[in-house]
Every structure is written in structure tokens, then in C-alpha cells.
Amino acid sequence: MATTTEPPTAFQFPPHYSFPPFFTLQPVATTRSSQLQSWSTFIQSYCRHHHIFSLSLIDALSTPLFHNTTLSRQLSLRDAKAILTWMASPEGGSRAEFISSTGNKKKAVDEGEGGRVWIYWRRPEEWAAQLEEWVDRTGQKGVVLTLYEIVEGEASVREEFAGMDMELLRMSLGVCVKRGRAQIFSSGGEGEGIKFF
Amino acid sequence: MFLHQLDLTTALRPSLLPEETLLFVQDAVGLYEGKFKIPQYQNGQAYLTSHRTCYVDHAEPRKNSVAIFLKDIEKPDFYAGFLKSSPKITLYPKPANQLSRGLSAPVAARSPSSGSPERRNSPAPAPSMTASWICPICSFSNPVPSNFDPALASRTPIPPCLACGIKPPTMHVVKAAIAAISNRPAPGPPPKDNKDGTTASTSSSGGIVSCPRCTYQNHPSLLNCEICGASLTTVVDRRLEHVAEIRRADSPGPSLTTPIQTTNIECIKLSFRSGGEKIFYERLKNALVQRKWLLQSAPPIPKPRPNSGAFDDSYSSKSGKSSAEIERPRVVGIAGLERRGLEQRQNNEAMIGNAFEDLEALMTSAKEIIALAEQFAQQANLGTNGSSEDNALASQSASALGLITTKDMLGSGSESLYVSELSRNLAEWLTDDTRGVLRRGGGIMTLVDLWAMFNRARGGVELVSPADFEKAARMWDTLKLPIRLRQFKSGLLVVQGRDRTDEKTIASLLTWLKSLHNEVPSSDVSWDWQLYGRGITAQETAEKFGWSVGVAIEELEMAEEAGVLCREQSLDGFRFWENWLVKMPHSSVTV
């Protein structure tokens, strides 16, 4: 999990958030899909606002995301998992991905409670495009950048990817590499570098 | 006019007149006028009641249904069928001038005493009205007492035979009295009279008609006997029918091309295409002999008041045992109350005593006995913990027993007819506004509840088996009755009015939910109740609409299924809300 510090402006919760049945997953298909869509949108905007890149299900349940203290309504773990599973499915736009501790993607969903989930309010491909655009805009083409520099550097403070999870950054840069727009240098030890061209 | 417009109940059965009882029902019946088929009246159900013969068309019941008053029927005739020709019952109307006069007076207004002389069109003075009954023991002809009223037969004391001193059976005297009231030319017992009639008709030949009373051979154009003035019309009619009998062998006949001319009907035939004609004919003959329609204007039965309030003195004295009680001094206070109670008990005792003397007597006074039994039941209920709604319902419906089709009313044991009649019965019973069975259940009730209530209402006789009951309920749709059977997705079968569709239910639920937006919630709520209203439980819904909780759950889930409601599962169970999940605009923050 990345930063959890409260940003200066408070998050504007969607109107659904104060509607009690929102916290019960609906059994009827049409209502349910509409509800899942609302949840997906809500989770993404919440995470973007708080610069959250991944969630731990168990921990997130008690956060304002899944727990409305004013209504004293809380999404159950089962329902939260169902929502995230839906978000991870192609139907939900693949806006989430379960992180497997063993590296086996298929098993990640079944891992259950302890599972961590990527919340893709930007998908890695989108991140890649944005990184390229940033490099292009700031004239850093051909310059070797460290990964640390990209997420924590002064040049990127105003960018959306500031404070990004290293793992996610690697995935995004991987996309760039695949496209042939960048190259990763592994100089052993900590420092990893990347050069856009 | 021989054929009358027929009023149908909601269940498309003939709506019965007061006092009228259903005797027989047969399906697959066609109508003939003379020897011609009446188009559009070829497949329907024939209902025989104590007052009428009704035809209700199968395809167009509201349009093509007619009734023939038994009082307009001169006589019925039976034809057993031959090869492809179905058995038929022929109904001959009374001659036109008599009919029109009979029609001018409304049925209910006709009193037995004034009606009978009016119908005679003989110039000779009517013979005296004194009826006589023939003693079954010594065959002495006794006069029926002048104050004897068949409707009150069981209460009126009957003097014993003047010759042998043996008291006659009540029914015997009732029959004699009814025969006298209806004023047949021969005052003997009716069946015998019938036989006389047929011999008279057969003796007529060569256009000469012999008088049924004095046997004088009259010219056929005469309406009344030249010698004694008796009406000859009946005989003429029989002669006609005699000819018709020969003709009828030619059927299956052609159809009428023109619409029925109601003014000039020779005879109406009922063609029985799937049996039942024999029983129909038997019961028709019985009904014609009994002439229940004459009793229509009989004075009401004096009812003993349950709480022995003001006792009707004139009635109690008439029906009481001794005439000495007439000029009874008024006693007030507790003594008066006790006296009144005593009188009432004596009265009841006499009534029960008379009624249970034999079966026939019981039949004549059935109505009074039922009234008495209901009253006893009421008193018994007062002793226990009041009367529950169902009990009240059960006792109410005892009076409606006449409406209910039983298996022995139907011909040829055809199962489908029984089921369809039962189906109509049920629909009628459910839609009856005075009873309001469905209304009490909030317009909807489960089939099982209904079955129990219906059988209870039948008072323990002619109970309906669950299988028959379900079959009957499933026929509502095919019979186009105003009731429908509905299956919820859980398999629960419920009964509701046809006009109560899902859309209406949803609309009423929504209206209620919308009204909650303006209603301050009883407890503090943390959401914006003016925007979202509040959630409702099945319990609340059941209370609000008068449904059972099971039905409320099903209805709510139905509305949820339709996407109108959504659910919330919380610590205190399920609540249903308006579905803002779908309708509400998505959050303004976009991805």
C-alpha cells in the first residue's frame, strides 16, 4: 500500500455511499450489475483521490471506503471480494487484479482474505503512455532515470504517478519496454535505471 | 316472450333470484326453436333451478344466454334420441295471452292468491278456492284449512282426518295446498292430474278436442269448453306437441336462418349431446310439480330474536301452540324476560318437533331449521371465546348452500363439468362482495388457506378434495373468470383478482415508499430520508396491505425482481428500498 496520508481536500463521496442498500450486494442481475458498476467507479475515484494503488482486503474493510460510519453500514468481506472479482473480470473492465504472493495469477483470487489487490484506476498500459508522455514533455528522452527518481523525484511531484508502488511501476515500464520505447538497465543491487528513446 | 334475458354472475353462472335454488347442471346442450337449431345457442350449459331453466352459452356467455321461467312452461316432453339425433327435452310455452298477462306482473310481486285466478281466462266463475287433501288411510277427502300456508307448513297445526281421525303427513297437505293454489282444473294430487291430461290428449282426434273436465267434445277453435267453461288451451297445446313428436324424428334438423322471434315460439328444445337428459327431465318435472316460484311472495318466516328483545307478538301467537296466549297480559321485569325465554324455547321445541317428524317435513321447513341452527351456534359461541372470523364466515355461508354445486347435481358423472362448475362456484364465492373473502385477505390469499376456508364454509358436507380444488383453480384462466391463480417463484400458489396485476402491486408499493419521503422516521436515521425514504420490512408491508407475511415477502421479491426495489441486509433482517442503485445518476467523479 502506498500513501495513506489524508490529502488536503476531503474526498467527495458519491450519493450512493449514503444509501444503505448500497452495502448489500443485490441478488437481482440487473440491479446487481448497476450496483457493481457504481462500486467500481467509487473505488477507483476513491483510490485516485487518496493515491492508493493497491488494497489489502482485510485492512480496507474498516476504512471509509467500505465502512460508512455515519450510516453504520459496512460491506461484508464476501461482498467486497465479489465486487473486486467483478472489477478484475473483463466485464468489469479489468480495473483490479489480485496480487499473488506466489506469483501464480490464477490462484491469486482464491487466496482469499489476506489477498492484496491492484486497483487499476489507471491500467499499466495507461501508466506507460502517461510515463512516455511525461518523459517526452520534460525532455528527458535518452536520459537514464532511476525508478526511484521517477516516483519520488522533484520533477514528478505534480504527476499522478508520484508515490507509485514500485511493483506497479515496474509493470508499467515493462509495457514500455515491450513497445520498444524504453530499456531497463539493471546495474545490480538497488539502483535500477531506465532510458526512454 | 318465452325466452328471457339472463343475468349472469361474475363467474358466468346464472344469478339466482331470491329463494331460487340450483337443481341440476349439464354441459354440451344446444337449443332448438321448434324443429330448427338456434344459431349461436348450440353449445352451452343448461342450468335447472327451482324457478327457471337457463342456457348459458359456452363461447359467448354474456351475449347468448337465455332463461325460461318454469311458470311459463305448459309442460315438458322427453325424447330419448334416435341414432344420430341427441336426446331432447321439449318445453312448451303457455298460450300467448296467458303469458303476456303473466309477464306484465313482475315475478316477485305475484302473490299466490291473486295470481292464480288472473291466469284463468275462462268466462265461467272460478271454482271455490278450497283445496282438499285425500287421507292416505281412509281416502276421505278433507278440506285444507283456510289459514294453511305451505310456507309455514311445519308451524301450522293440521287437523286430523275428519273420517278416521289420523293426522296426515305434513307433506301430503302441503302438496295438496300447492296444487290448489296453482289452480289446476282437477284438484287431485298433481301426478294423477298429469296422467289425466295425457289420456285426454290422446283421445282427441279429428280436430275435435275433448274437455279435460267434462269430456265434452269441443270444436278445436274454441279456447274454453262450451259446457263447463274450462280452459281448453292446454289440451290444444298437447295436441300440437303430439304432432311435433312425430316431426322430431327427422332431426338433426337445419338451423334457423333468421334470429329468434321471441314473440311466437312454438316450443324450445334442449338437445343433450353428452347425456344428462334423464336426470334433467326428472328434476324438471319435480320442479314443475313443486312450483317453488309460487312461494316467492310467502310471508317471511318469523325469526325468534337471539337476545329475546322485543318479541313479535302477532307471529308468536300464530305459530305458538295455544291460541290462549294471544291475549297474554304484558308482564314486565325479570318475570317478563323469563316468560319470554320460556315462550321462545317452547316455540323452538315445537318447530324442531314438527320438523324432525319425517324427512319430508324437514325438507319443507329446512330454512327455518337452518336459521335456528345458526342461532344456536351463535349462542354457543357466545359462551366460548367469541366467534372468530372464520366461524362467522362458515355460518354465513350455510345460507348460501343452495348456490353450491355438488357432485350429484351434475349429469353423467363427467369430471370436467364438475371441476368447471366448482371453479365457477369458487370464483363466485370469492368475488361475492357481501362475503369479501379476498378483501379480508388484502386481495390475495394462498390457495391452501382458501381451500381450508371453502371447505369450512361448506359446513362439513360435500367437501372438496385438494386435487379437485387445484384443478378447479387452474381452470379460472381458461374459463375467463375474474379470479386468477398465481405461482410465485418459490412455488407458492396464491389466489387473487384478475385486475390485480403485478404492475398494480408494484405501483401501490411505490406509492407507499414515496409517501415515506415526507414522513419523519420514528427513530433517528443517519441517511437523507427525504431523498431516499426508508426501507420497509416484509412485516410492515404485510400489516400495511393486509397480506400474510409470506405473501408480502413474495410480492416484495417480485418487485425486486422487476428492478423496482432493492434490498438491504442488516442486523435486523431484510429491508426493501426503492431502487436508487439503478436510477440514480452515477457519481460525478469520472474515471
Interface residues (C-beta under 8 A of the other chain):
Chain A: Q12 P14 P15 H16 S18 F19 P20 P21 F22 F23 T24 Q26 P27 V28 T30 T31 S34 Q35 Q37 S38 T41 F42 Q44 S45 H49 T70 L71 S72 R73 W121
Chain B: S526 W527 D528 L531 Y532 G535 E560 E561 G563 C566 R567 E568 Q569 S570 R575 W577 N579 W580 L581 V582 M584 P585 H586 S587 S588 V589 T590 V591
